[in-house]
């Protein structure tokens, strides 16, 4: 077809005004239009595909963006262990040293004074508790009082309700008892009678 159209063009040149040559020239002039039309269609198709791809891609990016904005906050759990404190046992000091009760008879006062000495070994200042157990045969002979913490007195004259006819070798037959206490120990000492003398050693101390 191209060869024929070229011959027609040549013929038109040789013989101007020939109808066959004119037709060949018109067809030759119209040949470039078809490739242009095809190229335009191809461009339009490419543009449509590009738009579709852009829309599709934008949707995917939007989805990814939406997913990426979701933040998960971790839960933190704090465990506190109870602390157990053990208090060490207090150290118990040695028992206090307690002297025998010392009795001193005062003739002028018709009274006997009883004293005791305590050497502290720890546990704080001791307390003293004095008590008189009067003679069983002379229960009214019981005028007894504390002079100071480690000293007491027993008044035993006739005017104090005492019967001297009921006395014995140790004087009036009553018993004086003193109890000594501190934070950790209890000690006891006794004395029998009203004559001047030193009593028996104190009894063994016991823990409180």
MODAPE-V83717 format. One record per residue. N is the residue number from 1. SS is DSSP state (hx for helix, st for strand, lp for the rest). Layout:
BEGIN
[[N & SS] [N & SS]]
END
This chain:
BEGIN
[[1 & lp] [2 & hx] [3 & hx] [4 & hx] [5 & hx] [6 & hx] [7 & hx] [8 & hx] [9 & hx] [10 & hx] [11 & hx] [12 & hx] [13 & hx] [14 & hx] [15 & lp] [16 & lp] [17 & lp] [18 & lp] [19 & hx] [20 & hx] [21 & hx] [22 & hx] [23 & hx] [24 & hx] [25 & hx] [26 & hx] [27 & hx] [28 & hx] [29 & hx] [30 & hx] [31 & hx] [32 & hx] [33 & hx] [34 & hx] [35 & hx] [36 & hx] [37 & hx] [38 & hx] [39 & hx] [40 & hx] [41 & hx] [42 & hx] [43 & hx] [44 & hx] [45 & hx] [46 & hx] [47 & hx] [48 & hx] [49 & hx] [50 & hx] [51 & hx] [52 & hx] [53 & hx] [54 & hx] [55 & hx] [56 & hx] [57 & hx] [58 & hx] [59 & hx] [60 & hx] [61 & hx] [62 & hx] [63 & hx] [64 & hx] [65 & hx] [66 & hx] [67 & hx] [68 & hx] [69 & lp] [70 & lp] [71 & lp] [72 & lp] [73 & lp] [74 & lp] [75 & lp] [76 & lp] [77 & lp] [78 & lp] [79 & lp] [80 & lp] [81 & lp] [82 & lp] [83 & lp] [84 & lp] [85 & lp] [86 & lp] [87 & lp] [88 & lp] [89 & lp] [90 & lp] [91 & lp] [92 & lp] [93 & lp] [94 & lp] [95 & lp] [96 & lp] [97 & st] [98 & st] [99 & lp] [100 & lp] [101 & lp] [102 & st] [103 & st] [104 & st] [105 & st] [106 & st] [107 & lp] [108 & lp] [109 & lp] [110 & lp] [111 & st] [112 & st] [113 & st] [114 & st] [115 & st] [116 & lp] [117 & lp] [118 & st] [119 & st] [120 & lp] [121 & lp] [122 & lp] [123 & lp] [124 & lp] [125 & lp] [126 & lp] [127 & st] [128 & st] [129 & st] [130 & st] [131 & st] [132 & st] [133 & st] [134 & lp] [135 & lp] [136 & lp] [137 & lp] [138 & lp] [139 & lp] [140 & lp] [141 & lp] [142 & lp] [143 & st] [144 & st] [145 & st] [146 & st] [147 & st] [148 & st] [149 & lp] [150 & lp] [151 & st] [152 & st] [153 & st] [154 & st] [155 & st] [156 & lp] [157 & lp] [158 & hx] [159 & hx] [160 & hx] [161 & lp] [162 & lp] [163 & lp] [164 & hx] [165 & hx] [166 & hx] [167 & lp] [168 & st] [169 & lp] [170 & lp] [171 & st] [172 & lp] [173 & lp] [174 & lp] [175 & st] [176 & st] [177 & st] [178 & st] [179 & st] [180 & st] [181 & st] [182 & lp] [183 & lp] [184 & lp] [185 & st] [186 & st] [187 & st] [188 & st] [189 & st] [190 & st] [191 & st] [192 & st] [193 & lp] [194 & lp] [195 & lp] [196 & lp] [197 & st] [198 & st] [199 & lp] [200 & lp] [201 & lp] [202 & lp] [203 & lp] [204 & lp] [205 & lp] [206 & st] [207 & st] [208 & lp]]
END
